[in-house]
Amino acid sequence: MAKPDYATLLGQIAVETDPVVKQQLIDQCYVFTEPLTNEEKDLFGYINSDYFVDNPSATESFLDDGVLKAKSFVGVYFK
């Protein structure tokens, strides 16, 4: 089975008014036979994956020997 064109199907689902046809489109769209590309993931996500910048210390452990390593952009982290 070929990978569905998610962008087209999601657009059709959004404008479809017949509930039976809408459910058929949903059933077609939500078939994931192979991993999604980042662009496809963004179609299903609430926000684009590159909208937020990762925390500068995201690759480090949050707490290391009791010392908080994450940096706060908007306030203070409490442990």
C-alpha atoms as an extended CHARMM CRD file, in Angstrom:
* protein
*
        79  EXT
         1         1  MET       CA              0.0000000000        0.0000000000        0.0000000000  PROA      1               0.0000000000
         2         2  ALA       CA              1.3590000000        3.4030000000       -0.9670000000  PROA      2               0.0000000000
         3         3  LYS       CA              1.9010000000        6.0630000000        1.6550000000  PROA      3               0.0000000000
         4         4  PRO       CA             -1.1110000000        8.4440000000        1.7450000000  PROA      4               0.0000000000
         5         5  ASP       CA             -0.7980000000       12.1090000000        0.7840000000  PROA      5               0.0000000000
         6         6  TYR       CA             -1.4600000000       13.3780000000        4.3080000000  PROA      6               0.0000000000
         7         7  ALA       CA             -1.6320000000       17.0740000000        3.4150000000  PROA      7               0.0000000000
         8         8  THR       CA             -4.3630000000       16.4980000000        0.8230000000  PROA      8               0.0000000000
         9         9  LEU       CA             -6.3300000000       14.1160000000        3.0440000000  PROA      9               0.0000000000
        10        10  LEU       CA             -6.2150000000       16.4720000000        6.0340000000  PROA      10              0.0000000000
        11        11  GLY       CA             -7.4840000000       19.3000000000        3.8170000000  PROA      11              0.0000000000
        12        12  GLN       CA            -10.3330000000       17.1390000000        2.5670000000  PROA      12              0.0000000000
        13        13  ILE       CA            -11.2230000000       16.0750000000        6.1150000000  PROA      13              0.0000000000
        14        14  ALA       CA            -11.3700000000       19.7120000000        7.2060000000  PROA      14              0.0000000000
        15        15  VAL       CA            -13.9430000000       20.7070000000        4.5740000000  PROA      15              0.0000000000
        16        16  GLU       CA            -16.0200000000       17.4990000000        4.4060000000  PROA      16              0.0000000000
        17        17  THR       CA            -19.5470000000       17.8570000000        5.7940000000  PROA      17              0.0000000000
        18        18  ASP       CA            -20.8770000000       14.3170000000        5.2850000000  PROA      18              0.0000000000
        19        19  PRO       CA            -19.9670000000       12.3960000000        8.4720000000  PROA      19              0.0000000000
        20        20  VAL       CA            -19.7350000000        9.0280000000        6.6920000000  PROA      20              0.0000000000
        21        21  VAL       CA            -17.3620000000       10.3270000000        4.0010000000  PROA      21              0.0000000000
        22        22  LYS       CA            -15.4070000000       12.2780000000        6.6370000000  PROA      22              0.0000000000
        23        23  GLN       CA            -14.8480000000        9.0920000000        8.6660000000  PROA      23              0.0000000000
        24        24  GLN       CA            -13.7060000000        7.2390000000        5.5360000000  PROA      24              0.0000000000
        25        25  LEU       CA            -11.1430000000        9.9880000000        4.8670000000  PROA      25              0.0000000000
        26        26  ILE       CA             -9.9830000000        9.8590000000        8.4950000000  PROA      26              0.0000000000
        27        27  ASP       CA             -9.5650000000        6.0780000000        8.2430000000  PROA      27              0.0000000000
        28        28  GLN       CA             -7.4860000000        6.5600000000        5.0840000000  PROA      28              0.0000000000
        29        29  CYS       CA             -5.3730000000        9.3370000000        6.5650000000  PROA      29              0.0000000000
        30        30  TYR       CA             -4.3980000000        7.7420000000        9.8590000000  PROA      30              0.0000000000
        31        31  VAL       CA             -2.5370000000        4.7990000000        8.3450000000  PROA      31              0.0000000000
        32        32  PHE       CA              1.1720000000        4.9320000000        9.1120000000  PROA      32              0.0000000000
        33        33  THR       CA              2.9110000000        2.1360000000        7.2370000000  PROA      33              0.0000000000
        34        34  GLU       CA              6.3340000000        3.7690000000        7.4390000000  PROA      34              0.0000000000
        35        35  PRO       CA              7.9290000000        6.4820000000        9.5780000000  PROA      35              0.0000000000
        36        36  LEU       CA              6.7150000000       10.0370000000        8.9960000000  PROA      36              0.0000000000
        37        37  THR       CA              9.0280000000       12.7400000000        7.6990000000  PROA      37              0.0000000000
        38        38  ASN       CA              9.4550000000       15.8780000000        9.8230000000  PROA      38              0.0000000000
        39        39  GLU       CA              7.1560000000       17.7730000000        7.4400000000  PROA      39              0.0000000000
        40        40  GLU       CA              4.4770000000       15.0950000000        7.8500000000  PROA      40              0.0000000000
        41        41  LYS       CA              4.8560000000       15.1520000000       11.6300000000  PROA      41              0.0000000000
        42        42  ASP       CA              4.2520000000       18.9080000000       11.5350000000  PROA      42              0.0000000000
        43        43  LEU       CA              0.9420000000       18.3020000000        9.7100000000  PROA      43              0.0000000000
        44        44  PHE       CA             -0.3230000000       16.2730000000       12.6730000000  PROA      44              0.0000000000
        45        45  GLY       CA              1.3000000000       18.3400000000       15.4220000000  PROA      45              0.0000000000
        46        46  TYR       CA             -0.1620000000       21.2110000000       17.3700000000  PROA      46              0.0000000000
        47        47  ILE       CA              2.8000000000       23.4360000000       16.4680000000  PROA      47              0.0000000000
        48        48  ASN       CA              5.7230000000       23.0210000000       14.0900000000  PROA      48              0.0000000000
        49        49  SER       CA              8.5840000000       21.0310000000       15.5610000000  PROA      49              0.0000000000
        50        50  ASP       CA             11.0710000000       23.8830000000       15.0530000000  PROA      50              0.0000000000
        51        51  TYR       CA              8.8210000000       26.5510000000       16.6290000000  PROA      51              0.0000000000
        52        52  PHE       CA             10.5320000000       26.3530000000       20.0190000000  PROA      52              0.0000000000
        53        53  VAL       CA             14.2700000000       26.3850000000       20.5010000000  PROA      53              0.0000000000
        54        54  ASP       CA             15.5530000000       23.5410000000       22.6540000000  PROA      54              0.0000000000
        55        55  ASN       CA             16.6930000000       24.3800000000       26.1460000000  PROA      55              0.0000000000
        56        56  PRO       CA             20.4680000000       24.9870000000       26.0060000000  PROA      56              0.0000000000
        57        57  SER       CA             20.9890000000       22.2660000000       28.5900000000  PROA      57              0.0000000000
        58        58  ALA       CA             18.4520000000       19.8160000000       27.1660000000  PROA      58              0.0000000000
        59        59  THR       CA             21.1750000000       17.3280000000       26.2870000000  PROA      59              0.0000000000
        60        60  GLU       CA             22.4760000000       17.3210000000       29.8520000000  PROA      60              0.0000000000
        61        61  SER       CA             20.7120000000       15.7560000000       32.7660000000  PROA      61              0.0000000000
        62        62  PHE       CA             18.1780000000       18.0320000000       34.4500000000  PROA      62              0.0000000000
        63        63  LEU       CA             19.6960000000       17.4310000000       37.8620000000  PROA      63              0.0000000000
        64        64  ASP       CA             23.3080000000       16.3900000000       38.2200000000  PROA      64              0.0000000000
        65        65  ASP       CA             24.5510000000       15.8040000000       41.7430000000  PROA      65              0.0000000000
        66        66  GLY       CA             21.7360000000       18.0130000000       43.0400000000  PROA      66              0.0000000000
        67        67  VAL       CA             22.7230000000       20.9400000000       40.7990000000  PROA      67              0.0000000000
        68        68  LEU       CA             20.0570000000       22.1870000000       38.4280000000  PROA      68              0.0000000000
        69        69  LYS       CA             21.5160000000       22.3160000000       34.9200000000  PROA      69              0.0000000000
        70        70  ALA       CA             18.5050000000       23.4320000000       32.8550000000  PROA      70              0.0000000000
        71        71  LYS       CA             18.3270000000       27.1110000000       31.9750000000  PROA      71              0.0000000000
        72        72  SER       CA             15.0930000000       29.0480000000       32.2920000000  PROA      72              0.0000000000
        73        73  PHE       CA             13.9510000000       31.3980000000       29.5330000000  PROA      73              0.0000000000
        74        74  VAL       CA             10.9000000000       32.7350000000       31.3660000000  PROA      74              0.0000000000
        75        75  GLY       CA             11.3940000000       32.2960000000       35.0750000000  PROA      75              0.0000000000
        76        76  VAL       CA             13.0060000000       30.2570000000       37.7920000000  PROA      76              0.0000000000
        77        77  TYR       CA             13.0000000000       26.4630000000       37.9180000000  PROA      77              0.0000000000
        78        78  PHE       CA             12.3990000000       25.0700000000       41.3700000000  PROA      78              0.0000000000
        79        79  LYS       CA             13.5370000000       21.6430000000       42.4350000000  PROA      79              0.0000000000
